[in-house]
Amino acid sequence: MPCILYCVTQPKEIVSVTSGVCECDVQSRELAGLRVYWSEIANPGACLGEPEALKKAALQYQRVLREVLTATTPISLPFPTLLESAEALEHLVAANAELYRGALERISDAVQYEITGSWAADEQADLATPVSGREYLRRRQEAAGRIAAIDNKLKNVTADSVREWRARQERRMHHWFALVPRGDRERFIALLRSAGPSEGVRLRLSGPWPPNEFVNLRGEPR
């Protein structure tokens, strides 16, 4: 029967999740020194084929990850990772077991928070209108300076409550990802709140999430 894969974790923790995508039971078992979570789906086309159904399934997938995350650190698989059978699932896990085990050891007992920054100046700017090379460089320098200022502020205020930081730039937003030890979650959030607002920038915190920004399933850290 087709199945949808949620995540892999270290085998020591077993999390009971009542239902997952398409209201199907969530199963788990130990494979190749890992614990794997998945659901069997009798009719994937009916469950995932329409936009509204796919949106609902994505929320159910995220709910499973959050429940697993309450007890242990998972590596989530892209949604939807749909396999033709439980045998195909076994082959996938076996083929990548060494990568999964190494990544889980590296991010052991940590969670990920995301901070998204957007600037009023960028939101109002017309990025479609061509500008001179000098103006382009000026804007790039200003943007880099704003990002660096927030980057320094976040890292200074959170101090040793964060094990590692990663960042990614989008056109109008900048994303910071914090790898936070499970026992430091409340302290991390309290430290962020103590920093106060920064003029001209809107920062939005989300999480905790599986720390996938800190692993690369091709084998090397990002």
C-alpha positions in Angstrom: 0.0 0.0 0.0 1.3 3.5 -0.7 2.7 5.4 2.3 3.7 8.9 3.2 6.9 9.4 5.2 7.0 12.0 8.0 10.4 11.9 9.6 13.2 9.8 11.0 14.6 10.1 14.6 17.0 8.3 16.9 15.5 5.0 18.0 15.5 5.5 21.7 12.3 7.6 21.9 8.9 6.2 20.7 6.2 8.9 20.2 2.6 7.9 19.9 0.7 10.0 17.3 -3.0 9.2 16.9 -3.6 10.4 13.3 -1.7 11.9 10.5 -2.3 12.8 6.8 -5.8 12.0 5.6 -6.7 11.0 9.2 -4.6 7.8 8.7 -2.9 6.1 11.6 0.7 7.1 12.2 3.0 4.1 12.4 6.6 3.8 13.5 9.3 1.2 13.6 13.0 0.8 14.0 14.9 0.4 10.8 18.7 0.5 10.3 19.3 2.1 13.7 16.6 4.8 13.2 13.0 5.2 14.1 10.8 5.9 11.1 7.3 7.5 11.1 4.9 7.1 8.3 1.2 6.5 7.3 -0.3 4.1 4.8 -2.7 5.8 2.5 -5.1 3.7 0.4 -6.0 6.3 -2.1 -3.4 9.1 -2.4 -5.1 10.7 -5.4 -8.3 11.3 -3.5 -6.4 12.5 -0.4 -3.7 14.7 -2.0 -4.9 15.4 -5.5 -6.9 18.6 -5.0 -5.5 21.9 -3.8 -7.7 22.1 -0.7 -7.1 18.5 0.2 -3.3 19.0 -0.2 -3.4 22.1 2.0 -5.2 20.2 4.7 -2.8 17.3 4.4 0.1 19.6 4.8 -1.3 20.9 8.1 -1.8 17.4 9.3 1.8 16.5 8.3 3.1 19.5 10.3 1.0 18.5 13.3 2.7 15.0 13.3 6.1 16.7 13.2 5.2 19.0 16.1 4.0 16.0 18.2 7.2 14.0 17.5 9.2 17.1 18.3 7.7 17.3 21.8 9.7 14.2 22.8 12.7 13.9 20.4 14.5 15.6 17.6 13.3 14.5 14.1 14.6 15.1 10.6 11.5 15.8 8.6 11.2 14.5 5.0 9.9 16.9 2.3 6.1 17.0 2.0 4.8 14.9 0.5 7.3 12.1 0.4 5.0 9.5 -1.1 6.3 5.9 -1.6 4.6 3.0 -3.4 4.9 0.6 -0.5 6.4 -0.2 2.9 9.2 -2.1 1.1 10.1 1.1 -0.8 10.2 2.9 2.5 12.7 0.4 3.9 14.9 0.8 0.8 14.9 4.6 1.1 15.8 4.5 4.8 18.5 1.9 4.3 20.1 3.8 1.4 20.3 7.0 3.5 20.7 5.5 7.0 24.3 6.7 7.5 23.4 10.2 6.5 20.4 10.3 8.8 22.3 8.9 11.7 25.2 11.3 11.3 22.8 14.3 11.1 20.7 13.2 14.1 23.9 12.8 16.1 24.9 16.4 15.1 21.6 18.0 16.0 20.8 15.8 18.9 18.3 17.1 21.5 18.0 20.5 19.7 15.1 22.3 18.0 15.0 25.0 15.3 13.5 28.5 15.6 13.1 30.8 12.7 13.3 34.6 12.8 12.0 36.4 9.7 13.1 40.0 9.2 11.4 42.5 6.8 12.2 46.2 6.4 9.8 49.0 5.8 12.2 50.5 3.3 12.3 47.3 1.2 8.5 46.9 1.3 8.0 50.4 -0.2 10.8 50.1 -2.8 10.0 49.5 -6.4 12.3 46.6 -7.3 11.0 46.3 -10.8 12.2 49.7 -12.0 15.8 49.6 -13.4 18.4 51.7 -11.5 22.0 52.7 -12.2 24.9 50.6 -11.1 25.8 53.1 -8.5 22.3 53.2 -7.0 22.2 49.4 -7.1 25.4 49.2 -5.1 24.2 51.8 -2.6 21.1 49.8 -2.0 23.0 46.6 -1.6 25.4 48.2 0.9 22.5 49.7 2.9 20.7 46.3 3.0 23.9 44.5 4.0 24.4 47.0 6.8 20.8 46.6 8.1 21.1 42.8 8.1 24.5 42.9 9.8 23.1 45.1 12.6 20.2 42.7 13.3 22.5 39.7 13.0 24.8 41.1 15.6 21.9 42.1 17.9 20.4 38.6 17.7 23.6 36.8 18.4 24.7 39.1 21.2 21.4 39.1 23.1 20.8 35.3 22.8 24.4 34.5 23.8 25.0 30.8 24.6 21.3 29.8 24.4 21.9 29.1 20.7 24.2 26.3 19.6 24.4 27.4 16.0 23.0 30.1 13.6 22.2 29.9 9.9 20.8 32.5 7.6 19.1 32.8 4.2 18.2 35.9 2.1 15.1 36.2 0.0 14.2 39.2 -2.1 12.5 41.3 0.5 13.1 39.2 3.7 16.0 37.7 5.6 15.7 34.5 7.6 17.7 33.5 10.6 17.6 30.0 11.9 18.7 29.2 15.5 19.6 25.7 16.6 18.6 25.8 20.3 19.2 23.0 22.9 15.8 21.6 24.0 16.5 22.7 27.6 17.3 26.3 26.6 14.0 27.0 24.7 12.4 29.2 27.3 15.6 31.1 28.0 16.2 31.7 24.3 12.7 33.2 23.9 13.1 35.3 27.0 16.4 36.7 25.8 14.9 37.6 22.4 12.1 39.5 24.1 14.5 41.4 26.3 16.2 42.9 23.2 13.3 45.2 22.4 12.2 46.4 18.9 14.6 47.7 16.3 13.6 50.7 14.3 12.4 50.1 10.7 12.5 46.3 10.9 9.8 43.8 11.6 11.0 40.5 13.2 8.7 37.5 13.4 9.6 34.4 15.5 8.2 30.9 14.7 8.9 27.5 16.0 10.0 25.2 17.4 10.5 23.1 14.3 12.6 20.1 13.2 16.1 21.5 12.7 16.3 20.7 9.0 18.2 23.9 8.1 21.2 22.5 9.9 21.5 19.3 7.9 21.9 18.4 4.3 20.7 15.0 3.3 23.3 14.9 0.6 25.8 14.4 3.4 27.3 17.8 4.3 26.1 20.5 6.7 24.6 23.5 4.9 
